[in-house]
């Protein structure tokens, strides 16, 4: 059974850092062409935060997180990470990991087929 499990969320003050992890089980993440991180705040639509092309490592970021967030992968651990620095209150949301094998637009959630359960990130001012 294919599964994605996120961890690493929590509560931090503005300016702080967190690292989210997404462990894939039941398959190797490289069997999907993209892995992505998405977030959804209450009352808002889910938005793409960052994505990585598993074949070559090319990364994509939403403008709102460029320079602050970094997506990376560890093939040995079958895990994708999201390093979040200089966190802002507006980063508060549920963060989801996703995988897709026919993704064309990496920051569009509709193109991803496998989703984790989410991990909450709360940033206080």
N, C-alpha and C positions, 0 to 999 in steps of 0.2 A: 504494500500500500504506500503510495506516494504521500509524503507529508512534509510540511515546513513548520518549524517550531521557532518562534521568536523569543528572545530574552534580552534583558539588559535595560528595560525601561525603568523609570523611577521619577522621583521629584527632585528638582534642582533649582537653585536660584539663577536668575538671569546672569549670563556671563559664564556659567558653568558648562560642563561637558558630560556626555554620556556616550557609551558605545553599545549599539544594538547588534545582536547576533541573530543569524537565521541559519539554522541547521537543517539540511535536507536529509531525509531518510526515505528508503525505498527506491531511490534512484540517485544517480550522480547529477549534481546541478549542471554539469557541463552538457548533459543531454538536452537541456533547454537552451535556447539561443540567448535568452536574456533573463537576468534576475533583477528585480526592482524593489524599491522601498516606496511605499505610499503612506499617506496619512489622511486622517479624517477627524476634523474637529466637530463638536456638537453643532448641528444646524448647518453644516457646510458639506459640500461635495468632496468626495475622495479626490486627492490630488497626488500626482506623481512628484516624488522628492528626488530620487536618484535611481539610476539604472546602470547595469554593467553588461557588456556583451561578453558572454562566457567564452567565446572562441578566442578573442584577441585582447580582451580587457578594456576596450574603449568604454569610457564612462560618460554619463549624461546627468545633468543636474537642472533642477528648477532654478530660475533666476533668484528666487527668494533665499536659497541656501548656498549658492555658489560662493566658494571661498571659506565657508564655515563647515560644510559637511563633506565627508569623503566616503565613497563606497569602495569596498575592496573584497577580494575573495581569497580563500585558502582551499585549494583543491584537495590537499591531504586531509583536511577536516570536513570537506564537503559543506563548507560554511561561507556565507556572505556576511559582511559587516557593514555597519553604517556608523562612522565616527562623527559625532556631532559636537562642535565647539561653538563658543560664543553664543550659547543658546539664548533665545528671546522668548518672552511670554507668548508671542504669536506662534511659536513652534509647538505649543501645547496641543496634543492630539493623540489619537490612537494610531500607532504606526504598524503597518502591515508589510510583510515580506511576500513577494509573489514571484512566480516563475512562468515563463511561456516559451513555447518552441516555435511559434510562428509570429513573433513580434516584429513589427515594422516600425512603429512609433514607440520608442521605449518608455516614454512617460505617460502613456495612455493606458489606464487601468483595464479598459475593455479588452485589450489584447492578451491579457494574462489569464492563464487557466488554473493555476495552482496557487492557493492562498493559505497563509498561516492564520492563526487565531488572533494575532495582534498583541502589542505590548504598549502600555500607556506611558506617555511622556508628559510630565507636567512641569512647566517652568514658571516660577513665581518671580514677581518684580521686587 
